[in-house]
């Protein structure tokens, strides 16, 4: 048995090494990629997939001489000699193919540390390691030994689509510790409502301008609804949980959801005190009427390869699609111009070059330049 395990381990290492050699070589990796794209195009063509009217698929043309390179021919001979046929794409594969969506891309190139949570692991080693036959209850623990291990919880946050409120799209993915609170998750939640500029009021109480900073605003209120329990913000005044309960009481009795207010607030409730279900949607409400939904993807024990510091972690962040400039229509807008008669609409979204080209307005007092919210600037900066 040990000899078979060593043979299996060596064969896997050889396979990994050969794959890395191909992908590290620009000529070989480009050949494999072109071959894959050609196969996908052939499958879609055989399946008679409807093509977009007026648009044709761009054909990938290999650089002259690249296909006849000796290393490419040698690689192709190895691929043709593989006897495994079950992974090849068939015509039926077209049913499972789609174009990449914006939520499939990740704005982060590595997990980002967003908090100060510290991962604790068991003192007796990794799970699966060889342990002493002495029961844990009979051992004499060291004074500095930790008697518990954190669970790592992976979750995904979804937002409503503005033009299709009944559908949701993935916004981000996070990893939190079981000993962290719901409030810790809320603080790192990417949300444009938490990055909106603060209004500046004049002596008469009218809006005279906006103060834009990169800092996330304090939450004016929040609540979590998990397994028919509402976890409010715990404010001394009326918190969001009490406001929601009062609103529910106004509904007809047969339409009232059967939910109750929890005894602890969101900033006091840790994840290990909750009853959670995998892939069950839970509701977040904060900053007025801003809604989010999150589902638990995975709950597991800590591993030696896990990041030890900086929890919660942001694992995935969907790139935000920004509005284009109304003048040039080519680059994202960075200013919202309010009250400028030259632009024909108010507010008007402009990019920085177009606004500089317009020059200063004659009626400076009535024109307000509002910097647009840069989506999740705190989450993207490393």
matplotlib code that plots the C-alpha trace (Angstrom):
import matplotlib.pyplot as plt

x = [0.0, 2.7, 4.4, 1.1, 0.7, 4.2, 3.6, 0.3, 1.9, 4.7, 2.4, 0.3, 3.5, 4.6, 1.2, 1.3, 4.9, 4.0, 0.9, 3.0, 5.6, 2.9, 1.3, 4.6, 5.5, 3.7, 3.9, 2.5, -0.2, -1.4, -1.6, -3.7, -6.0, -6.6, -7.3, -9.9, -11.6, -11.7, -13.3, -15.9, -16.7, -17.1, -19.4, -21.6, -21.7, -22.7, -25.4, -26.9, -26.7, -28.5, -25.9, -26.5, -27.9, -25.3, -22.4, -19.9, -17.6, -14.1, -11.9, -8.6, -5.7, -2.5, 0.7, 2.7, 5.0, 3.7, 1.8, 4.8, 7.2, 8.8, 7.7, 4.1, 4.2, 5.6, 2.9, 0.2, 1.5, 1.3, -2.3, -3.3, -1.8, -4.0, -6.5, -9.0, -12.0, -14.7, -13.7, -13.9, -16.6, -19.7, -22.5, -24.6, -22.0, -23.5, -26.4, -24.1, -22.2, -22.9, -21.0, -19.2, -21.3, -19.9, -20.4, -18.1, -15.1, -13.2, -11.8, -9.3, -6.2, -5.9, -8.0, -8.1, -7.8, -10.6, -10.6, -8.6, -9.9, -7.2, -7.6, -7.1, -6.4, -6.3, -3.2, -2.9, -2.2, -4.0, -7.1, -6.1, -2.7, -1.5, -2.7, -1.9, -4.2, -4.7, -8.2, -8.4, -10.2, -7.2, -4.5, -2.9, -3.2, -0.5, -1.3, -1.0, -2.9, -6.1, -8.9, -11.0, -10.7, -12.4, -14.7, -14.2, -17.5, -17.6, -20.6, -21.8, -23.6, -26.2, -27.9, -31.1, -30.7, -31.9, -33.8, -35.0, -35.7, -37.1, -33.6, -30.4, -26.8, -23.6, -21.8, -19.1, -17.8, -16.3, -14.7, -15.6, -14.7, -17.3, -16.3, -17.0, -20.2, -22.8, -21.6, -18.1, -19.6, -21.7, -18.6, -16.8, -19.9, -19.3, -22.2, -22.5, -24.9, -22.1, -19.8, -22.1, -20.8, -22.1, -24.3, -23.2, -26.0, -26.0, -27.4, -31.0, -30.7, -30.4, -27.8, -24.8, -22.3, -21.0, -18.1, -16.5, -14.0, -12.7, -13.9, -17.0, -19.9, -21.2, -24.4, -27.5, -29.2, -29.3, -30.9, -30.3, -33.2, -31.9, -34.2, -37.2, -35.2, -34.5, -31.1, -31.3, -28.6, -29.0, -29.4, -30.7, -33.4, -35.8, -33.6, -34.3, -35.7, -38.4, -39.2, -39.6, -41.8, -44.0, -44.3, -45.3, -48.1, -49.7, -50.1, -53.3, -53.0, -53.0, -50.0, -47.8, -44.5, -43.9, -40.7, -39.5, -36.9, -33.8, -32.5, -29.1, -28.2, -26.2, -23.1, -23.4, -24.3, -21.5, -21.9, -21.3, -24.5, -26.6, -28.5, -27.5, -28.4, -26.3, -27.6, -30.5, -30.9, -30.8, -31.8, -29.8, -31.3, -29.2, -28.6, -32.4, -33.8, -30.7, -31.1, -28.7, -29.1, -26.4, -26.1, -23.7, -21.6, -19.4, -18.7, -15.5, -12.7, -9.6, -6.7, -3.0, -3.0, -5.6, -4.6, -4.0, -4.9, -7.2, -10.6, -13.2, -11.6, -13.0, -12.5, -14.5, -15.6, -17.7, -16.4, -18.9, -20.3, -20.2, -22.3, -20.6, -20.0, -23.1, -20.9, -18.3, -20.0, -16.6, -15.3, -17.0, -18.4, -16.8, -18.8, -22.5, -23.2, -26.3, -27.8, -25.7, -27.9, -25.4, -25.7, -29.4, -30.1, -29.6, -28.0, -25.6, -22.9, -19.5, -16.0, -13.1, -11.8, -15.2, -15.9, -12.6, -13.4, -16.7, -14.9, -16.2, -19.9, -21.0, -23.4, -21.0, -23.3, -26.1, -24.0, -23.0, -20.3, -21.0, -18.2, -19.7, -19.2, -16.2, -17.6, -15.9, -12.6, -11.8, -12.3, -10.3, -7.2, -4.6]
y = [0.0, 2.6, 1.9, 2.5, 5.8, 6.9, 5.9, 7.9, 10.9, 10.9, 10.6, 13.5, 15.5, 14.7, 15.7, 19.0, 19.7, 19.0, 21.3, 24.1, 23.8, 24.2, 27.3, 28.9, 28.7, 31.6, 29.7, 26.4, 28.1, 30.2, 27.0, 25.2, 28.3, 28.6, 24.9, 25.2, 28.2, 26.5, 23.4, 25.5, 27.4, 24.1, 22.7, 25.8, 25.6, 22.0, 22.7, 25.4, 28.0, 31.2, 33.9, 37.5, 39.4, 41.5, 40.1, 37.4, 35.5, 36.8, 34.1, 33.4, 33.6, 32.0, 34.0, 32.9, 30.0, 29.4, 26.2, 24.7, 25.3, 22.0, 22.4, 22.9, 19.9, 17.8, 19.0, 18.2, 14.7, 14.1, 15.4, 13.2, 10.2, 10.6, 7.7, 9.4, 10.5, 11.1, 14.8, 15.9, 18.3, 17.0, 18.7, 18.4, 20.5, 23.6, 23.4, 24.1, 27.0, 30.7, 33.9, 35.2, 37.6, 40.6, 38.7, 36.0, 38.3, 39.2, 42.7, 41.3, 39.4, 37.9, 37.6, 41.0, 41.4, 43.6, 43.2, 42.3, 38.8, 36.2, 32.5, 30.0, 26.4, 23.4, 22.9, 19.2, 19.8, 19.7, 17.6, 14.2, 14.3, 11.4, 12.0, 10.4, 7.7, 9.7, 11.3, 15.1, 15.1, 13.4, 15.6, 18.3, 21.4, 24.0, 27.4, 29.0, 26.2, 27.1, 24.6, 25.5, 26.0, 28.6, 27.5, 29.4, 30.4, 31.2, 33.3, 35.1, 38.5, 39.2, 42.5, 43.3, 44.2, 47.8, 47.3, 43.8, 43.9, 40.4, 39.0, 39.0, 39.2, 38.3, 41.2, 39.7, 36.7, 36.7, 34.4, 35.1, 33.4, 31.7, 33.9, 37.1, 39.0, 40.0, 43.5, 42.5, 41.3, 44.5, 46.7, 45.0, 44.7, 46.5, 48.9, 52.2, 53.4, 53.4, 55.5, 58.3, 61.8, 63.7, 66.7, 70.1, 72.4, 76.2, 78.5, 78.0, 74.2, 73.9, 71.6, 73.8, 71.0, 67.6, 66.3, 63.3, 61.1, 57.6, 56.6, 54.4, 56.1, 54.9, 52.9, 54.9, 51.6, 48.0, 44.6, 41.0, 38.5, 35.0, 31.9, 34.1, 36.1, 39.8, 41.1, 44.9, 47.5, 47.7, 51.5, 53.2, 54.9, 52.8, 50.5, 48.9, 45.7, 47.6, 49.7, 46.5, 44.9, 48.0, 48.0, 44.3, 44.9, 47.2, 44.4, 42.1, 39.3, 36.6, 38.3, 39.0, 37.0, 34.9, 36.6, 37.7, 40.1, 38.4, 39.0, 40.2, 42.8, 42.3, 43.7, 41.2, 38.1, 35.8, 33.3, 30.3, 31.4, 31.2, 28.3, 28.5, 26.5, 26.0, 27.9, 29.4, 33.1, 35.6, 39.3, 42.4, 45.9, 49.0, 52.7, 53.4, 51.0, 49.4, 45.6, 42.7, 39.0, 36.5, 32.7, 30.4, 28.5, 26.5, 25.9, 24.1, 23.8, 25.9, 24.5, 25.2, 26.7, 29.4, 33.0, 33.5, 37.3, 39.9, 38.3, 38.9, 38.3, 39.5, 36.6, 37.9, 41.4, 41.9, 44.7, 47.6, 48.9, 52.7, 55.1, 56.6, 60.3, 62.0, 64.2, 61.8, 58.5, 56.7, 56.8, 56.5, 59.6, 61.0, 64.2, 64.8, 68.5, 70.0, 73.3, 74.0, 75.4, 74.7, 70.9, 70.6, 68.3, 68.4, 66.4, 65.6, 63.0, 64.0, 62.7, 64.8, 65.8, 66.8, 68.9, 70.7, 71.4, 72.9, 75.5, 77.2, 78.1, 81.8, 81.2, 79.5, 80.0, 77.9, 75.0, 72.1, 69.6, 66.3, 63.6, 60.3, 57.4, 55.4, 51.9, 50.1, 52.1, 50.8, 47.2, 47.3, 49.1, 46.6]
z = [0.0, 0.8, -2.6, -4.4, -2.5, -3.4, -7.0, -7.1, -5.4, -8.0, -10.9, -9.7, -9.2, -12.8, -14.1, -12.2, -13.4, -17.1, -16.9, -15.3, -18.0, -20.7, -19.1, -18.3, -22.0, -24.0, -27.3, -25.9, -23.7, -26.7, -28.8, -26.2, -25.7, -29.5, -29.8, -27.0, -28.5, -31.9, -30.3, -28.5, -31.8, -33.6, -31.0, -31.1, -34.9, -34.9, -32.3, -34.6, -31.8, -32.9, -33.6, -32.8, -35.9, -37.6, -35.5, -36.3, -34.0, -34.3, -35.6, -33.7, -36.2, -35.1, -35.6, -38.7, -37.9, -34.4, -35.3, -37.0, -34.1, -33.0, -29.4, -30.5, -32.7, -29.9, -27.5, -30.0, -30.5, -26.7, -26.6, -29.6, -27.8, -24.7, -24.7, -22.4, -24.5, -21.9, -21.3, -24.9, -25.8, -27.6, -29.4, -26.2, -24.4, -26.1, -23.7, -20.8, -22.4, -21.9, -22.2, -19.1, -16.9, -15.1, -11.7, -13.0, -12.9, -9.7, -9.1, -6.6, -7.5, -4.0, -0.9, 0.9, 4.7, 5.9, 9.7, 12.7, 13.4, 14.4, 13.4, 16.2, 15.5, 17.8, 19.8, 19.0, 15.3, 12.1, 11.5, 10.3, 12.0, 14.2, 17.8, 21.1, 22.4, 25.6, 25.6, 25.6, 28.9, 30.7, 29.2, 31.2, 28.9, 28.7, 30.1, 26.6, 24.8, 23.0, 23.8, 20.8, 17.0, 14.9, 12.2, 8.9, 7.3, 3.6, 2.4, -0.7, -0.8, -3.4, -4.4, -6.3, -10.0, -10.3, -13.6, -12.6, -8.8, -8.7, -9.7, -7.7, -8.7, -6.8, -5.3, -3.2, -1.3, 2.2, 4.8, 8.4, 11.7, 13.8, 16.7, 14.8, 14.9, 12.3, 12.8, 11.7, 8.4, 8.0, 8.4, 5.4, 3.2, -0.1, -0.6, -2.4, 0.2, 2.8, 0.5, -0.5, 0.1, 3.2, 2.5, 3.7, 4.8, 4.9, 7.6, 6.2, 6.1, 2.3, 0.7, -0.3, -1.2, -0.5, 1.5, -0.2, 1.6, 1.1, 4.6, 5.0, 6.6, 10.0, 9.6, 10.5, 11.4, 10.4, 10.9, 10.0, 9.5, 10.1, 10.6, 11.5, 14.1, 13.7, 15.0, 15.3, 15.7, 19.5, 19.6, 22.7, 20.6, 18.4, 16.4, 13.1, 14.6, 16.5, 13.4, 11.3, 13.9, 14.1, 10.3, 10.3, 12.8, 10.3, 7.8, 7.7, 10.2, 7.5, 5.7, 8.7, 8.6, 11.7, 12.8, 16.3, 17.7, 19.0, 22.5, 21.2, 18.6, 15.4, 17.0, 20.0, 18.1, 16.9, 14.1, 16.4, 18.3, 15.2, 13.6, 10.0, 6.9, 3.8, 0.7, 2.7, 1.9, 4.8, 4.7, 5.5, 5.7, 6.5, 5.5, 5.1, 2.6, 1.2, 1.0, 0.7, 0.8, 1.8, 1.8, 3.6, 1.1, 3.5, 7.2, 7.9, 10.5, 10.3, 8.3, 8.6, 5.1, 6.1, 6.4, 10.1, 10.4, 8.9, 9.1, 7.7, 4.3, 1.0, -1.5, -4.5, -5.5, -8.6, -10.8, -10.8, -14.1, -14.0, -16.0, -19.0, -19.5, -21.2, -23.4, -24.9, -24.1, -24.0, -20.4, -17.0, -15.4, -12.2, -11.7, -11.3, -12.3, -10.7, -11.9, -14.9, -17.7, -20.4, -20.1, -20.9, -18.0, -14.2, -12.8, -15.7, -15.5, -17.0, -17.0, -15.8, -19.3, -20.6, -17.4, -17.8, -21.5, -20.5, -18.4, -15.2, -15.3, -15.2, -12.4, -10.0, -7.0, -8.4, -9.8, -7.5, -8.6, -6.8, -7.0, -7.9, -5.5, -6.6, -6.1, -3.2, -3.3, 0.2, -0.9, -4.1, -2.8, -1.5]

ax = plt.figure().add_subplot(projection="3d")
ax.plot(x, y, z, "-o")
ax.set_aspect("equal")
plt.show()
